[in-house]
Amino acid sequence: MAITFKDVFDDISSKEFGIRRNHAEKAISKSDAVEVFEVDGLRVIFYTKWIETESDKYLLLVQANEDGKNISVNFAIKLYPELLDINLHGASPLEIFENFIEHYGAEFSIGNFTGKYVLDKKIPVTSKNTTELINVRSGEKEMAILSFIKISSVGIKYEAQCALVFCFKYKEYGDWLRSNKH
């Protein structure tokens, strides 16, 4: 199965956080833990892998999607014990992701849902235009929103099947990495 990288990985995970593609590939091929969610034919996958270099040791969390033929890497983040309120050695990839989003996530809304992330949920919406569906709380700046949404008609209304949607303050997280010399 081929591993590909989305632009958001290159633009945020690589440029902002200094994560190399080969580390993400290693996290996928030799992961310490994997958690998979099947959502309407799409596999939403979280991988974790401890990475050790000459100057650093961290837990890499990689989020990818699989469509049966390819694994598409969406983003990756470096996690350190002092960053989160969770035991990185004993938690599942989803628990680690949730804890990260609790610290660095930003609230958004889709239809009647408000939160920092949504996983495998159908939400009634008023439009089929996906660019108008996500509203980020005002005042939040410099965030990344990753979304995997399919819109379907339900009678005269619409429904958003959200595989994974989350919003996080990547600049604030990147500043933490740089200020802690990671």
N, C-alpha and C positions, 0 to 999 in steps of 0.2 A: 504494500500500500504506500502510495507516494505521500510525502509530507510537503505541504505548501504553506506559505506565510501570507496573511492578509496585510494590506497596507498599514492598518492600525498597529500591527506588531512592529513594523519597521519605524513608523512615525512616533510611537509612544514607548513601547517596551525596549526597543533597541536604542533610539536616539535619546530619549529622556532618562531611561533607567540603566542603560549600558548592558542590556542582556543580549548575548550573542545567540544567533540561530542554532549553532551547534549545541549549546547548553539546552535549549528548548527541545531539540531533536533527541538529546540524551535523556531528558526527562520523560519523553514519550516512549522511547525504545527500551529504557532501563529504569522505569519509574519505581519509586519506593511505594507509592500508593496510587490507585486510580479509582475514580468514581464516575459512573456513566448514567445518564438519564436519557431515555428514549422519548422523543417528543415528535409525534406526527411524522415519522420516517427519518428524523434527524437525530443523530446521537450527539448530545452535549456532554463533553468529557472534561473532567478536571484531573490533572496529573500533578503529583508532587515528587520532587527529587532533591536530595541534599547535594549541593555543589560545593566543591572545595577547590580553591585555586591557591597559588602561592601566598596571596595576600588577603584572602577572604573565605568565609564559610557561611552559606545561607541556604535556606529552603527555597527552591524555585517552584512556584505555582504556575502551571500552564493551563490555559483554557483553550480547547479546540473543539471543532465539530467534525463529525465523520458522516459522509453520505453513502458509505458502502464501497467507494472506490478510493477516496482521498481523505486524508486528515488535514484540515485547514486550521492552522494555528492563528488564533485571534489576538491573544495577549499573554504576557507572562509578567510576573512580579517577583522581586526578591523579598524574602521575609526573614526577619531576624527576631530572636526571642524577646528583645527589648521593645520591639515595635507593637506587638499585640498582647492581648490578655488571654492567651491560650497556650497550652503546651503543644508546641509544634511537633513534638515527637509522638504524641498520643492521639492527636485529632485527625479526623478524616479530611480529605481535600475540601469537601463542601463546608465543613465546620470552619476550616481555616479561611476559605473564601468569605464566609459570612462574617467572621470576626474582622477581616480586613475591611469589608464593606461597612461594617458598623463604625470603624474608625475613619475611613477615607471616602465613604460613599456620600452621595448627595441625593436628596429627595427629589422625586419626579412623580408625575402622575400619568396614567393611561386610563382613559375612561373614568370609572369610579374607584380605581386602585391608586393608592399613594404609598410609596415606600422607596427604599434604596435599591432593591433588586426584586425581580420576579422570575421564577423558574417554573416552567410547565403549568401555565395557567391560561384559561380562556376568560377574556374580559370583554364585556359588551362595550362597543365604541360607536360613535356617531358618523365616522368617516372611513372610507377605505384608503385614504391617502396616508401612507405610513409616515411621511415627513411631518404631518400635522398631529400625529398621535401622542407624541411624548412631550410633556411640558415639564421643564425643570423649574424648581422653586426659584423665585426671583432672588437676585443677590448672589447666587452661586456663580463662580467664575472659573474659567479654564478647566473644563471637565471633559472627560471622554464618556460617550454613551455608546455602549455596545448593545445591539439588539438583533434578535432573530425572531421576526414576527411574520406570521401569515394571516392575511385578512380573508374572511369568508362571509358570504351573505347568509343571514338567518332571517328569512322572510323579508321584511322591508328594512331590517336593521343589519348591523355588521358586528362581527365578533373577531377580536384579535387573539389568535393562538400564539402566546408568547412562549417560545422555547427558553430564551434567556434574555433578559433586559436588565442592565444595571448602569449606574452612572457613578463615576468616581472622580475625585479631585486629584488628577494626576500631577498637576504642578506642585501641590502641597506635599504629596507623597514623594515626588522627585526631590523637592527641597529637603525633606527629612533625610533621604538617602545621601545627598551631597553634604549636608551639615554634620552627619554622623560618619563621614568619610567612607561610605560603602560604595 
